[in-house]
């Protein structure tokens, strides 16, 4: 099923709350598919619902080089715009060490492995019993 078909399928929800949830889930699937297709590594999804108001999910992934991090990020932004009509705010694409893509509902971090290890974003958002 392509991204547009998934979005159309999920748009038939009877309530606003369910539409919002399905919208986030559709967006999350689109993001993970794009990252996977563009060879991102170690893709991690963190559920932020009920923990913070900054978004519903955070996705963290790695690219092997600055060039790949920038490319993965640009392709994701392009897919979000063309397939879902969603504009994203992007920071760090020119440097390529750590790119942050804010879609509103989902925040995506694409790192070089060394930078990801240094900042340990996943550890910061892990439940207290896993730290």
N, C-alpha and C positions, 0 to 999 in steps of 0.2 A: 504494500500500500504506500503510495507516495505521500508526501507531507501535506499537500493540498487536500487529498482525500481524507486523511486523518483529521485535519482541521474541520472539514465539513461534517464528518461523522460526529465529532465531539461538540458541534455547535447546536445540537438538538436538545440540550438539557432544559428541563422545565423550570428551574429556578436560577436566579442570579448567582447565588452562592455556588451551585454546582457548575454553572457556566464558567465562573472564575477558576474553580479548581481544575476543571477539564482543560481550560485554556492554558493553565500553568503546566499541566501534564503533557499536553500537546506540544507546547513550547519546549519542555524538557526533552521529550523524545526527539524533536527536531535537532536540538543542540547536541545531544549524545550521538545521533546518527551522523551529523556533520563532522564532529570530532573524530569519530571512528573511521569514517570514510577517508578523512584526510590524515590518517596515521598518527593521531594523538595517542599518547601512551598513558597508562596508569590513570584512567578516567575515574574520578570519584564524585559521587553525588551526596550532598549533605542536605537533609530536610530541615529547613529553618522555620517551617510553619509552627506557630505557637511559641517560638523562642525569641523572635525579633520581628520588627516591622520592616526591615530593609528588603525583604523578599521572601519568596516561598522556598526557593532552593538555591544552593550554591554548587557549582560544578567546578572541579579542579582537574586540570589535565597538564600533561607535559609534552613538549616537543624536543627533539634532539639538539637543535641549534637555534640561534637567534633567527635565522632565515625561516626555518620551519615554524617556529612560534608565531612569527609575523604572518606567514602564509596561512596557517591553520586559522588564526584569528580573523584575517581578512575574508577568507572563504565563508566562515561562520556568519560574519556580519552581512555579507552579500546574500547568503541563503535566507537569513531572517528577513531581510528587506524584500527580496523578490518573491519568496514563497509564502511568507506570512504577513507581509506589509508592515513589519515591525522595525522601527528605527532604534538603534542602540547607541549608547555612549561608549566610546572606546578611549582607553588611556594606555600609553606605553608601547603602542605598535611600532613606532620608529626605532626604539631601542631594542625591542625583541627579547628582553630578558624575562619580563613579566607583563603580560597584556591582560587588562581588566576590561570585560565587556559587560555593561549593565543594560539589561533588557527591561528593567522595571520589576518584573516578577522573579527573574533569575539572574544571578550574578555569576559570571564565568571568569575563571582565572586560568590563563595558559602560561606556564612557566618553562624555562630551561630547568633541567633536573637539579642543578646545583643551587639555583635560586629558590626552587620549591623546597628543597631540603633546609635551606637557611631560614626561610620564613615559617615553615611548618603550619600553614593555614588550617589544614585538617585537624591538627592537634588542638588548635585554639577553639574549634567548634565542636570537638568531641565531647560526649557526655562526661560528667565529672568522674564517674567510675572507670572510665577508660583512659584517663590522663596519667 
